[in-house]
């Protein structure tokens, strides 16, 4: 389980961070997409899910922490801890 470090300095409420990922990291993120299994996005909760493409027409996947994605979770956690107060 990842935990964000406790910030010691107050930060801005909205942040745009250019250059957070270099070209190699962006390539690795694209590779992660290829490993994912996508399903149609649905509406509702638990067993009441239904598809209504007029409202939502998307494919979704959840990136789980594993040997391929751990570096990304660590990187994002680090970035968040630098801007989150």
C-alpha positions as CSV (number, residue, x, y, z in Angstrom):
1,X,0.0,0.0,0.0
2,X,1.3,3.4,-1.0
3,X,1.2,6.3,1.5
4,X,1.8,9.9,0.6
5,X,4.5,11.7,2.6
6,X,3.1,14.4,4.9
7,X,3.9,17.8,3.4
8,X,5.8,20.3,5.4
9,X,5.1,23.4,3.3
10,X,1.8,24.9,2.2
11,X,1.3,24.5,-1.5
12,X,-0.9,26.1,-4.2
13,X,-4.5,24.6,-4.5
14,X,-4.2,24.1,-8.3
15,X,-1.1,22.9,-10.0
16,X,0.0,22.2,-13.6
17,X,3.3,20.4,-13.8
18,X,4.9,20.3,-17.2
19,X,7.7,17.8,-17.8
20,X,6.5,15.4,-15.0
21,X,7.3,12.4,-17.2
22,X,10.2,12.1,-19.6
23,X,9.9,10.5,-23.1
24,X,11.0,7.0,-21.8
25,X,8.4,7.1,-19.0
26,X,5.7,8.1,-21.5
27,X,6.7,5.2,-23.6
28,X,6.5,2.9,-20.6
29,X,3.0,4.2,-19.8
30,X,1.9,3.5,-23.4
31,X,3.2,0.0,-23.0
32,X,1.1,-0.4,-19.8
33,X,-2.0,0.4,-21.8
34,X,-1.2,-2.6,-24.1
35,X,-1.2,-4.9,-21.0
36,X,-4.7,-3.8,-19.8
37,X,-8.0,-5.5,-20.3
38,X,-10.7,-2.9,-21.1
39,X,-14.5,-3.3,-20.7
40,X,-17.4,-1.1,-21.7
41,X,-18.1,1.7,-19.1
42,X,-21.5,1.3,-17.5
43,X,-23.9,3.3,-15.3
44,X,-25.1,2.4,-11.9
45,X,-23.8,0.6,-8.8
46,X,-23.0,-3.0,-7.9
47,X,-25.4,-5.4,-9.8
48,X,-27.6,-2.6,-11.2
49,X,-25.0,-1.7,-13.9
50,X,-26.4,-1.0,-17.3
51,X,-25.1,0.3,-20.6
52,X,-26.6,3.5,-22.1
53,X,-24.3,4.7,-24.9
54,X,-26.2,7.9,-25.2
55,X,-25.0,8.8,-21.7
56,X,-21.7,7.0,-21.5
57,X,-19.7,5.5,-24.4
58,X,-16.3,4.5,-23.1
59,X,-14.0,1.7,-22.4
60,X,-12.5,1.5,-18.9
61,X,-9.7,-0.4,-17.1
62,X,-8.2,-0.1,-13.7
63,X,-4.4,-0.1,-13.4
64,X,-3.5,-2.4,-10.6
65,X,-0.2,-2.2,-8.8
66,X,2.1,-4.9,-10.1
67,X,5.7,-5.4,-11.3
68,X,4.8,-3.4,-14.5
69,X,3.1,-0.5,-12.9
70,X,4.6,-0.1,-9.5
71,X,7.1,2.6,-10.8
72,X,4.2,4.7,-12.1
73,X,2.3,4.6,-8.8
74,X,5.5,5.6,-7.0
75,X,6.2,8.4,-9.4
76,X,2.6,9.8,-9.2
77,X,2.6,9.4,-5.4
78,X,5.8,11.4,-5.3
79,X,4.4,14.1,-7.6
80,X,1.2,14.4,-5.5
81,X,3.1,14.6,-2.3
82,X,5.1,17.6,-3.7
83,X,1.9,19.6,-4.5
84,X,-0.7,18.3,-2.0
85,X,-1.1,20.1,1.3
